[in-house]
Amino acid sequence: MEPDGARWGFSRVKNEGDKKALLSVLKTMSQATPRLTWIMYDESNGGHELVLKGGSSVGSG
């Protein structure tokens, strides 16, 4: 299920350095939008999810 107004994005990273840089940007965006929940899905490690809210990790799976 997807809530109304949900937005999807896609980023392809080439290495761990790119991955760290992307996470840094997403954490900054999350800090700037504290009412939003950001869910990242990493296909490279078996589908690990990271959930950010207010710039902090609030869950993973």
Buried (B, 14 or more C-beta within 10 A) or exposed (E): EEEEEEEEEEEEBEEEEEBEEBBEEBBEEBEEBEEEBBEBEBEEEEEEEBBBBBBEEEEEE
